Amino acid sequence: MGERWLLAFHAGDRAAVGQCYRDHYRTVATAVGRMLSTADSETVTHEVFYRLISDAELRANFQGGNFPAWITRVATHSAIDHLRRYRREQTAFSEACETEVDARAAARRVDDALDAKVLVERFRRDFLPPEWAGVFDARFLRQVTQREAAKELGVHRTTLVYRELRIRRLLTQFLLRAEHP
């Protein structure tokens, strides 16, 4: 990996980043797999490479040297971040279940569910590209695994992961707008 490769990598050159994927996929998958279950490991592994493709700042962080060590560190930090998000979600869910015991809380949940349904429908109608509706339904609403969703939709898993990440971004933008009209 010489200076020419490093410049191409920093520029996001398709061939350079593609070669990284081919050469270092197993390294990333192994690092992430040490901490996460198979499905989560696959998701985070693909997120690492998606970030390499889309995030010039991340690529700029590699200044040369031992690329496998650097990409392993990136993968490890991504897996740790994933675990933290998961634990926060689980804690929030547990706390919510413990505190919502009276009838008023149940009524609020029904109202929230209706509000959520309205938001989901508005997101679908106004923000979600129609060709991604199947991915949104399978992954976000029905919580189907990536493998099952890809098979069900007849797309490659990497295509599904890409669309899922794009939908996640659109959803974040949509929800931020809904909170601060």
C-alpha positions in Angstrom: 0.0 0.0 0.0 2.0 2.9 -1.3 1.4 6.6 -1.5 -0.5 6.3 -4.7 -2.9 3.8 -3.1 -3.3 6.1 0.0 -4.2 9.1 -2.2 -6.8 7.0 -4.1 -8.2 5.6 -0.8 -8.5 9.1 0.7 -10.3 10.3 -2.5 -12.7 7.4 -2.2 -11.6 5.8 -5.4 -14.0 3.0 -6.2 -11.2 0.5 -7.1 -9.2 1.3 -3.9 -12.1 1.0 -1.6 -13.3 -2.1 -3.4 -9.9 -3.7 -3.0 -10.1 -2.9 0.8 -13.4 -4.7 0.9 -12.1 -7.8 -0.8 -8.8 -7.9 1.1 -10.1 -7.0 4.6 -13.7 -8.2 4.8 -12.7 -11.3 6.8 -10.5 -9.1 9.2 -13.5 -6.8 9.9 -15.9 -9.7 10.2 -13.6 -11.5 12.7 -13.1 -8.4 14.8 -16.8 -7.7 15.0 -17.8 -11.3 15.4 -15.8 -11.5 18.6 -18.3 -9.2 20.3 -21.7 -9.6 18.5 -24.1 -12.3 17.4 -24.0 -13.5 13.8 -26.8 -11.2 12.5 -25.6 -8.1 14.4 -22.0 -9.0 13.3 -23.0 -9.0 9.7 -24.8 -5.7 10.0 -21.9 -3.9 11.7 -19.4 -5.4 9.3 -21.3 -4.0 6.3 -21.8 -0.7 8.2 -18.0 -0.4 8.5 -17.5 -0.8 4.8 -20.4 1.5 4.0 -18.8 4.2 6.2 -15.5 3.6 4.3 -17.3 4.3 1.0 -19.4 7.2 2.2 -17.3 9.0 4.9 -14.2 10.9 3.6 -13.4 11.9 7.2 -13.1 8.3 8.2 -10.8 7.4 5.3 -8.7 10.5 6.1 -8.1 9.1 9.6 -5.9 6.4 8.0 -2.6 8.0 7.4 -0.6 5.0 6.3 1.0 2.1 8.1 -0.8 -1.1 9.2 -4.2 -1.0 7.4 -5.4 -4.3 8.9 -4.7 -2.9 12.4 -6.5 0.3 11.6 -9.6 -1.3 10.1 -9.7 -3.7 13.0 -9.8 -0.8 15.4 -12.6 0.9 13.4 -14.5 -2.4 13.4 -14.0 -2.9 17.1 -15.2 0.6 17.9 -18.2 0.1 15.6 -19.1 -3.1 17.4 -18.8 -1.4 20.8 -21.0 1.4 19.7 -23.6 -1.1 18.5 -23.5 -2.9 21.8 -24.0 0.4 23.7 -27.0 1.4 21.5 -28.5 -2.1 22.1 -28.0 -1.9 25.9 -29.5 1.6 26.0 -32.5 0.4 24.1 -32.9 -2.6 26.4 -32.6 -0.4 29.5 -35.1 2.1 28.2 -37.5 -0.8 27.3 -37.2 -2.4 30.7 -37.7 0.9 32.5 -40.7 1.7 30.4 -42.3 -1.7 31.1 -41.7 -1.4 34.9 -43.3 2.1 35.2 -46.3 1.8 32.9 -48.7 -0.1 35.1 -51.8 2.0 35.5 -54.7 2.6 33.2 -53.6 6.1 32.2 -50.3 4.8 31.0 -52.0 2.1 28.9 -54.2 4.8 27.4 -51.2 6.9 26.6 -49.6 3.9 24.9 -52.6 3.5 22.7 -52.4 7.2 21.8 -48.7 6.9 21.1 -49.3 3.9 18.9 -51.8 5.8 16.9 -49.5 8.8 16.6 -46.7 6.4 15.6 -48.9 4.9 12.9 -49.7 8.3 11.6 -46.0 9.2 11.5 -45.1 6.0 9.8 -47.8 6.5 7.1 -46.7 10.2 6.6 -43.1 9.0 6.3 -44.0 6.4 3.7 -46.1 8.8 1.7 -43.9 11.9 1.8 -40.3 10.7 2.3 -39.8 7.0 1.5 -38.9 6.2 -2.1 -41.5 3.7 -3.3 -38.8 1.2 -4.4 -37.6 1.0 -0.8 -41.1 0.3 0.7 -40.4 -3.4 0.9 -37.2 -3.0 2.8 -38.9 -0.5 5.2 -41.8 -2.9 5.8 -39.6 -6.0 6.3 -36.8 -4.6 8.4 -38.3 -1.7 10.3 -42.0 -2.7 10.8 -41.9 -6.5 10.8 -38.3 -6.8 12.2 -37.4 -9.6 9.7 -33.7 -10.5 9.7 -31.5 -9.1 7.0 -31.0 -12.5 5.4 -34.7 -13.3 5.4 -35.7 -9.8 4.1 -33.1 -10.0 1.3 -34.4 -13.4 0.3 -38.0 -12.3 0.5 -37.4 -9.2 -1.6 -35.1 -11.0 -4.1 -32.2 -8.6 -3.6 -28.6 -9.1 -2.5 -28.0 -8.6 1.2 -25.5 -5.8 0.5 -28.2 -4.0 -1.5 -30.6 -4.4 1.4 -28.0 -3.1 3.9 -27.4 0.0 1.7 -31.1 0.7 1.4 -31.7 0.1 5.1 -29.0 2.6 6.0 -30.4 5.1 3.6 -33.9 4.6 5.0 -32.5 5.1 8.5 -31.1 8.4 7.5 -34.3 9.5 5.9 -36.2 8.4 8.9 -33.9 10.4 11.2 -34.4 13.5 9.1 -38.1 13.0 9.1 -38.4 12.5 12.8 -36.2 15.5 13.6 -38.5 17.6 11.4 -41.5 16.2 13.2 -40.1 17.1 16.6 -39.1 20.7 15.5 -41.7 21.8 12.9 
